[in-house]
Amino acid sequence: MHTTDHPALDREQPDTTTPPAAPLGLDARLAARDADMTVRLEQALLGLAVDADQPETTVDPDTLSTAVLADYAARSRPAPDLYPTPAAATLQRAAHRLLTHGWCRGATRSETGAMCMYGAIRAEAPGPDAERDALHALLHAIRRRWPHLDDPTVPSTNDQILQDGRSAARLLGEAADLAHAHYL
């Protein structure tokens, strides 16, 4: 039997090797997104302050929406893929598409180019496997959020439950998190 006056010396030495970098977790991604949005908002406020110093201009109301949409389309960029898995990245891009190009009900694509959740996933999927996995994750997110529904589908949720594009994008974001958690 081995005894010593210093019990701390009998303990194993801790492993000091650095583990390989793991993918960013939800909290880290949210913190990064929050920092990015803070910078963007500060830049927008600075631009607003600069614009407030400029003389007021008159805009024709008939051309306002067309001009604003054209300017927005020219400046919009695809969302960066925060997820390394195909289905999760597809869902994230689909959410971004709904926020930038519009959301609709009752059709896969409207006359103005807005899309339903299914249409956005189909447009953003790099292939049939990613599309299938993304739709599966979205259906899982729907069942988690509305467990009382008997037999929910992606189209019925899009057309009958969701109220706007932001809620559709949020649901796609939840599905992206689930897909990422399941390595889809």
Secondary structure, 3 states (H helix, E strand, C coil): CCCCCCHHHHCCCCCCCCCCCCCCCHHHHHHHHHHHHHHHHHHHHHHHHHHHHCCCCCCCHHHHHHHHHHHHHHHCCCCCCCCCCHHHHHHHHHHHHHHHHCECCCCCECCCCCECHHHHHHHHCCCHHHHHHHHHHHHHHHHHHCCCCCCCCHHHHHHHHCCCHHHHHHHHHHHHHHHHHCCC
